[in-house]
Amino acid sequence: MAWPSGIAVLVPVFDHAQTVGAVVAGCRAGGAPLIVVVDDGSRDGSGAAAGGDVLLRLPRNRGKGAALRLGLRYLAARGWRQALSIDADLQHPPAEALRLAEAAAADPAALWIGVRDLRRAPLASRCGRWASGAACFLLSGRWPADAQSGLRVWPLPAALQWGARAARYAFEPEAVARACRCRVALRELAVRVCYPPRRISHFAPIADSWRTALALLRLLAEPPLSR
């Protein structure tokens, strides 16, 4: 497999200095043409440790959604038509990112999501995926297999026009729901995922689930799209 030349990589990072370098190196080994790292106010030198081609910095931690929006805007402004986002904690093996990028190149107008195998994942992850999927179904009529996955390929500049504005982890499920309401094609590919015993996660099950609920409630209050 060869990494498609039209798909850049976007890595949001917050205090994952021990793993982000391996994520970047793995994507580079797969042939990624450009790797943009967004340091979301890290305190452990994650940005410098990443070794990406471009490093964008937020002066303080503003959340994963803010980091993703910054990176997507940067890439869209430079003419990129697709961007693959991947988490910095190594839960997504870079080889799986390459598989998703290769599939996504065939349909650049779609939102592509790497559907995680969560059979061995923490209970909070499994419950969160079910809840966000159910909410998306109520809002858009489609139940995505993994609205919370951090491995996805975004169509640019379309993804910036859906209106998702949540700052933290709620951004990703909100973006899926809005894409479905905008009748964007949603493509899904099953991918492997790793949950090592000492994995560092900044996801707060209660607070981030509440933020996701609020983001989706805002969407419910908006008028439906005209057909």
N, C-alpha and C positions, 0 to 999 in steps of 0.2 A: 504494500500500500504506500501511496505517496500523499503527502499533505497537499490539499488543493491550494493553489497559489493565491486565490482570491479570498481566503478566510484567515483573518488575523486572530491572535489569541489575546484574551483579556483575563488577567489574574487579579482579583481584589484580595488584599491581604491585610490582616490585623493581628499582629503578635503571633506569627507563625514562622519565625526565623529558622526553626529547625527543619522545616519541610518545604517551604516555598521554593528554595533553590532546586530541589529535586523535581518539583512540578515543572518549573521553567526548563530545566535541562532535558527532561523527558519530552516536552513538546518540541524543543529545539532539535533533539535527536530525530524526532518524527518528521522534521522538515518544515515546521511552522515558519511562514515568511516574515512575521513580525509578532513580537510578544510585548504587550503593554502591561505593566504592573501598576496598580493603583494602591499606594500605601495609605490606608485609612487611619492615619494617626497612630501608627504602631510605636511602642515604647521599647522594642527589643531589637531594632535595626533590621526589621523584615525587608524594607525596601532595598537597602544596600545588599542584603543577603540573597535577594531574588536573582539578580543577574539578568534582568530582562533587557530588551532593546530600548524601551522607553520607560521611564519611571515618572509617574504623576503622584503628587503628594497632597493629601488633605491635612491641614495644620492640626486638626484634632479629630478624634474618632466621631464620625457622623453616621456610620452604619453601612452595611453591605449595599443597600439600595443606592445610597449616595455615591459610593465608589463605582458601582456598575454604571450609573448614569454618566458620571464623569468620563469613564473610559469609552462608553458608547458614543458620546458626543465627540470625543477626540477622534475616534476612528471614522465616524461619519463625515466629519469636517475635512478629512483627508482622503475622502473618496472610496473608502472601503465599503463593500456591499454586504459583507457578512462578518460576524465576530463570534468566536467561540469563547464562552466564559467557563472557567474551571476553578474550583475551590483550591485554596492554598494549603489545605491540610492533608493532601494525598489520599483522601477518600476515593477520588476518581483516578485510577491509573492512567497516565498519559497515553498508553496504548489504546485505551477506550476512547479518549478524546480524538485520536486519529481516526478511529472507526466512525465516530459521529461526524467528524469534519468531512470525511470522504462521502458519506451518505448525503450530508446536507448540501454538498456542491451540486447535486442533481436537481435540487428544488430551492433556489436561493430566496424565493419570496416567502417561504414557510418559516415558522418558528419550530425549530428542532429541539427535542428534549431527550436527554439520556435517562431512561427509566431505570431507577436503581433496583437491584435485588435486595430487598430489606428483610429477608427471612432471618438474618442474624443481627439485624440492626436493633438499637435501643427501642423500647416500647414507645417512647415519646415520638421518635421519628415515624414509626408506623401509624400511630394515631394521628399525628399531624398531617401526614399525607392523605389519610382517609378524609379528615375534616376539610382540608383545603380542596380536595377533589369534589366533595359533596357541595361545597359552597360555589365552586365554579359551575357545577351542573345547574344549580338553582339560578345562577346569574346569566348563564349563556346557553344552557341546554346541552352542553358537552361536558363529560366527566374525563378530565385528563388523567392519565395513568400516574403522573408524578409532577404535580404543580410546584413542588418545593425543590426539585432537583437543581443543584448548582452547576450541572454540566448541560449546556444548551448552546445552540447556534442561533444568533439573533439576525433577522434581516434588517439591513440598514439602508436608508435612514428611517424606515417604517416604524421600527421599534420605539423610536423617540416620539412618535406621533400618536401612540395609543393612549397616552395620558397617565400612565402609572407614575405615582409620585411618592410612594411610601419610602422612608429613608432606610429602614433596616431590613430584616429578613422578609418582611411582608411584601417587599417589592417584587419578588419572583412570582409568588402565586397571584398577586394583583396583575402583573403583566400578562400572565397566562389567561386570566379571566377576561381582561380587556382585549387581548388578541382574539379570543374566541368571539366576543361580542362584535368586534370589527370584521368578523368573518375571514380572519387570516387562517390559512391552512396550518394545522398542527400535526407535525410528524413526530413519531416516537420510535426510539430504538432502545432495546434492552441492553444495559451495560452492567459490567461488574463494579462492585464497590467494596471498599476496605474499611473496616472499623477496628483499628488496633486498640488494645486495652488502654493505652495511655494517650489516646487521641485527644487533642485539645479542641473543644468546640465552644464557641461564644453564643450559641443559640440558647436563649432562655425560654424554656417550654411555656411557662405561663405568660410572661410579658410579651413574647413574640407572637404567641397564638392570639393574644388580645389585640395586638397591633394588626395582625392579619385580618381578624374579624372586623376591625374598624375600617380598614382599607376596602374590604369587600362590601361593607355596609354603605360606604360612600358611593360605590359603584351602583348599588341597588337603588340609591336615591336619584341617580341620573336617569333622564328619559331614555327609553329604548331607541336604538338606531332605526331610522326609517328604512324600509325595504324597497 
